[in-house]
């Protein structure tokens, strides 16, 4: 048989009718018999177009409150028969089963119902049974049947109808079959994850329907794709498309600034996923100025983020800096116009959206999955380890430094003073290297470390770090504790008038 097939019939059973009318009218124009059920049937009738109720085919009404409508041998026989199989052709004739050449389905919105916070029974009722079965049957038999499995594919299918007047080639049908199994596998994954919310079944399933091909990956010779709904998190006001590296930096910026949500105006500048400048002040203008002062060299080409609206004065200062991305919950109209002065500068408004609570990364021939580090160190968590007590100002700075430390690559040391990042040692192979690097960097930008605080993402196995820090003028230290040699560092601090608090929580970021 020829791979080119002329459709003579279509079964339509959809949740979303958006964009369906032109398809139905085209099918009618082409003389294609339309079968349908329930709300879809009524929709087609209301257009003045002839439609055959599925009940007329099955001689069986819709039962159980609509739970069973299309689940019948006369429906699935019409879809699954092999048109070039003599036995199948005879059985269709014997049992008076109509041939179905096109199946159009749009599933109940299970994920949207879950996201809405609906009651469990409402969620369960949005698990599509008939629709998913129709999709799988039609896709399996793509040799003879065209399967349209989502409202998102209506436009493409209509284009195909217009282009080929109801004819389809095997490549067309196979493409739509692939789309169908993409839909069905995603749908089942969402349902499984709902039922396995507590993680009792040790199985990992993650599905993203929206994939955006990027210009390249981390480097130009690598292919890159982003799978996710970027528009759900941001409104992009201006600028070029985000790159692979932009997206990584934006992710780091958002997670870091979430630590300061609802607090006084805070501004951060990131480079290569690490903060190179961060300050909290009474105004966002001053917060930006002091964040930039933390490392004006690294800030070049950086990612900027604010926890409050960016005003015109702040925008004027930002505009002087070459930066890739600026993120804020809002921009004043004047600020927006100023920052749009650079053609490629990306401006993002961050929406109030809850981010996933787990992290996934590839590892060897599989993936590693873990809970996100959602623990933010707080004053009430701190255990004073030394006889020397920290001042209120030092305690405030230590919590500030700890938040930055948590989002900086290990091994790391963070130095801070007066709610300003002085320097950090990022991703070093030893904690001593991280500390000496951060001290040298702070001094290179003329920071006075006398009275500064030090935060570490993990414990000190030896007293060398607190000694080096004390010699640099640092007066208070925050660290997780937990080393069998904690007392060595505690003793040094006691002998040298340094306050030390322990959080009991390690914040490695590899």
N, C-alpha and C positions, 0 to 999 in steps of 0.2 A: 504494500500500500504506500501511497505517496506520503511523504512527511508533511506536506501541506494539507491542512484539514479545514473544511468549512463548517463552522459551528451552526447547528440547527436548533439548539436548546440551551437554556441557562437556568441554573438554580441560584436564587438570591436569598440570603438570610443574613441580615447585617444588624449590628447595633447602631453604628453611626450612618446616618443618611446623607451627611455632608458630601456633596460632590457626586452623589449617586444619580440624580435626575438625568444629567446628560448621557450617562451610560445606558440607563433604561430606555431613554428615547432613541438612542442609536440602535440598541438591540431590537426595538420595535420596528424601526425604519428598515432594518436588515431582514425582517421577517423571522427573527429568532424567537421561538416559543419560550416564555418566561414562566418558571415555577417559583412559588414563594410561600412564606408562612407569616402568620401573626402581624406584627407591626410593619414589617417590610411589605407584606402583601397589601395592607391598607394604604401604605405610602404610594405604591405603584398604581393601585386603583384610583386613588385621588388625583393622579396625574392624567387620568382618562386613558390609561393604557391597559390592554387586556393582560390578565395574569391568571395562571392556573393554580389554585390552591393545592398544596402538597397533599392535603386530606383527600382530594379527589383522586390522587394517584394511589395512595395507600389504603383508601377506604377505612381510615382510622383517624379519629379526631386528635387534636392536641390534648394531652392529658397531664395530670399531676401538676396543674398550675403552670403549664408551659414547659415543664422540665423535659418532656418527651414530645417532640414534634417531627423531626426528620429521621429519627433513629428507627429505620424500617428497611427490610430487604429490597423493597421496590425503589427506594431512594439510593441506597448504597450499591445495589445491583446496577442501577443506571449509571453510576459513577465508575465502579470498579471493573466493569466488563471490558474484555479485550476485543476490540472491534475486528481484529484479524483472526480471531479464534472461532472456529466453526461451532464448537460446543457452546461457547458463551453467547453467540448470536442466536442459536436455537433456543437457549434457555430464556433469553430476553423475550423472544416471541412467545414461548410456551407460557411464561408467567405474566405476560403483558406488562413488561417493565420498560418504561421509556428511556431512551438514550439521553444522557446528560453530558453535554460537551464543555460547558463552562460552569464553574462553581465560584460564586462571589460571597465571601464571608467577612464580617468584621466582628471580632470576639467581644464578649462582655468585658467591660473595663475593670479587671480584677485589681491591677496595681493602683489605679486611681481610687478605687473604693477603699483599699487598705490605707492609702495615704490620707484619705479624708477623715480617718479616725472613726469610721462606721463600726457599728456593732458586728460581732462575729457572725451572726446569722445572715446579715446583709452581705458580708464578705463571702460567705460560703455560697450564697445564691448567685454570686458573680463569677463562680467557677463554671466556665462554659464547657458543656459536654457535647451537645450536638454539633456546635460550630467547629470545635477542635477535631471532631471525628470526620466531618465533611472535608476539612482542610487536609488532613492526613490521607484520606482516601483519594481525593482529587490529585494531590501532589504525587502520591505513589503511582497513579495511573497517568502521569504526564505524557506518556506516549500518545494518549488519545484525548486528554482533558486539560483545559487551561484552568488553573487555580489562582484566584485573586483573594489574598488572605488578610488584607488590611486596608483601612480607609486611606492609608498613606500611598497605596498603589493604585487607587482609582484613576488618577490623572494619567499615569503611564498606560494603564489598560485602555482607557478611552482613546489615547493617541494611537494605540495598536489597532483598535477597532476602526478608527477613521482611516488609518493608513492602508489596512489590508482588507477592509470590508467584511470582517468576521472570520477571515482566514488566519490561521496561525501556522508557523513552522515549528519543527521539533525544538529548535534552539529557543524560541519564544516560550514554549510550554515548560521546557526544562528550567529556564531562568525563573519563571514564576513559581515553579516547584521548589527551587532553592529558597526563594523568598518565603514560601509557605512553611518550610521546615525551620527556617530561622525564627519565624513567628511562633510556631508551636513549641520549639525547644525553649525559647525565652519565656513563654507563658508558663510552661511547666516548672521552669526554674524559679520563677516568682512565687508560684504556689508552694513549691517545696520549701523555699526559704521562709515563707510565712508559717508553715506548719513546724518548721525546725528552728524557730526563733531562739529557742534556748540552747541549740547546738547539741541536743542529745544524740543525734545521728552524726557521726564523724565523717561528713562528706562536704566537699566544697563545690558550690555552684555559683558562678557569677556570669551574668549575661548583660551585655550592652548592645542595644539596637542601633545606636547612633555612632557611626564611625566617621571621623573626619581625617582625610589624608593630609598630612603636613608636607611642607616643602621638602623637608628631610628630617632625620632624627637628631641625635645629639651632635653628630658631625655630618657634613655634606654627603659622605659616601654611605650613610645609613638611611634606610627608609623609615619613616615615622608616621604613626597614626594615633589620633586621640579618640578613645572610646568613652563617651560620656555626654552629658547634657550641659555644656558650658553656659548656655543661655538661661538655664535654671538658676545659676549662681550669680551671673553678671549681666548687666546691660553695658555693651560696648558703645561708647559715645563717639570714639574717634580712633584713627590709627590703622595700621596694617594688621594683617592676620598674625595671630600669635604663633610663635615657633615652638618646637619641642622644648627647648631650654627655657623660653618664656613661661610656658605652662608649669614646668617644674619650679621655677622661681616664684610664680604667682601662688602656687600651692603652699610653698614654704612661707610666703608672706602672710597669707590668710591664716594659716595655722598659728603662726607666731602672734599676730595681732589679736586673735581670739583670746589670748591670755590677758589682754588689756581691755576687753569689751566692757563698756559701761563705766570705765575709769576716766580720769582727767585726760585732756588732749594728749595723745601719744602719737609719735611719728617714728617710722622705721624705714631704713634703707637697707636693702639686701643685695648681696652679690653671691652668685653660685650657691644659693640656698641658705646662706648664713647672713646674719645681721652684721653690717659693718658700721651702722650708726643707729642709735635708738635713744629717744629722750621723751620724758613726760613733763609737761609744763602747764601753766595756767592758760596758755593760748596755743593754738596749733601753729601759728606763725613762729613762736619761740621754740616750740618742740621741734619743728623742721630745722631751724637754724642750729640748734644744739645737736640734733641727730647728724646733720651734715658735718659738723665740726669733729665728730667722732672719727671720721676717716674721709675727708673730701677727695682723696685720690681714688679709693675704691668705689666711691659713689658714682663715678663716671660710668654711664651705661647700666646703672642699677635699676632695681625695682623698688618703687616708693609706695608706702601704704600709710594711711591715716585711720584712726578709729573714730574721727568726727568729720564733719563737713569741711572741705577745703575752701577757704575764702579767697578773695581777690589778692590781698596782701601776700598770703602764702604762695599763691599761684605765680605771682610776679617773681618771687625768689626761686621757685622750682623751675620756672621758664629759663633761667640763666644756666641751668644744669642740663647736660645731655643725659637723658634717662630713657629707658625702654618703655616702662609701664608706670602709671600712677593709678592707685586704687584708693577709693574712699566710699563711705556710705552715701555721700552726695557731694556735689560741687555747686557752689553758687553760680548763677548765670554768668557773672563777670569772670569768675575763675575758669569756667569751662571755655569761654572764648579766648582767654589768655593762653591756656594750655593747648588749645587747638592750633596755636601758632606754629607748631612744628608738625609737618605733614604726617610723619610716621609714628609720632608719639601715641601710645595706646592709653586711652582713658577708660577705666572700668568703674562702674558703680556696683558695689557689692550688695547683694540682696540678703535679706534675713532668711537664710536657708540652713537647715541642720545638715551637717556633713556626715558621711559614713563614720561609723564607730569602729571599723576595723581597717587594717592595712594589709595590702597584698603586694607581694613582689616575687618575681621569678627566682628560682633557685635550682641549679642543676637541671634535672629533667622534670621539675615540678614547680610548685609555688610554696612560699611561706605565707601563712596567714596569722595575724596577731591582733589583739585588741589595740586600739590606739592608746597612746599614753595620755589619758585624760586627767591625770592627777596634776593639779597645780598646787605647788607648795604654798602654805599659808602660815601666818603667825602662830596660829593655834597648833600647828604641826611641829613646831620647833622645840627641840630639847637642848637646853643650855648644857654644853659639855665642859665648859671651863669655869673657873672661879671668877674670871673677868666677865662682867655682864655687858651686853651690847646696849648701846643707846637706842632710843626710839628711832632716830634718824638712820642709824646703822641697820636696825631691823628692817626698816622700810626699804633701804637700798639692797639688802640681802634678798628680800623677796623679789624685788625688781630684777636683780641679777640672775636669780634662780630661774625666773621665767624665760629669760634670754638663753640661759645655759641649756635648758631643756630642748630648745629648738636649734642648737648649734651642733655641728658634727663632732663626734667623739674622736680622740680625747679632746676635751675642751676645758678651758679656764675662762671665766668672764670677770672682768674688772669693771666696777661701777662706782659712781660717786654722785650724790645729789640727783638721783633719778636720771642719770646719763650714762650711756655705755662709753667707757673710756677705751677699752680694747678687749679683744678676745683672741685666744689661741685656738684655732679651729682645725679639727681633724689631724692632730699630731699623734705620732706613735708613742709618745710618752707624755705624762702629765707635766713633768718638769719642762719639756720642750714647749708645751702649750703655755705654761706660765711665763717662761723667759721670753717667749715670742710676744706675748700680750704686754708684758712690762716694757719691752723695747719699743713696741708699736705705740703704746700710750705716751711714752716719753718723746717719740718722734713727732707727735702732734701736740706737744707742750702741755700734757695733762699733769697736774700735781696729784700724785697718788697718796700723799699723806692724808689719812682719814678715809681712804677708799676701802671698798669691800671686795672680797674674792668669792666667787661661786665655782664649785667643781661639780661635774656631772656624775662623778663616782668618788669612792673613798680614796684617802691618801694611804698608801701602804708604808710610807716612810715619812719622817718629819721634814724632809728636804723642801717640800713645797711651801709649808707654812714659814719655814726659815727664810726662804727667798722672798716670799711675800712680805714678811715683817721687815726685812731689810729695805724693801722698796717703799715702806711707809703704810702698808695696808694694816688696818686695825681690827677688822672683823672678817670672819670666814664662815661660809655656809657650805655644808657638804652632807652627803647621805650618812656617812659613818658605816660601820660594819666590817672594818678591817680588824684582824686579830692584833694589829699593832696600832689601833686607834690611840692608845694611851701615849705613844711616843709623840704624836702630833699635839695631843691635849696638853701634855707636860710642857712642850716647848711654848705653846701659847700662854700657859699660866706663868711661865718664867719670863715672858717677854711682853706682857700686857696686851695680848691679843684675845679678843672674844671669839669663841667658836660655838656655833649651833649646828645640830645635826637634824636632818629631816626624816631619816629612815627610808627614804625613797630614792633609788637610783634613776637617773634619766639618760641612759645611753641612747645615742642616735647614730647608728652605723650607716 
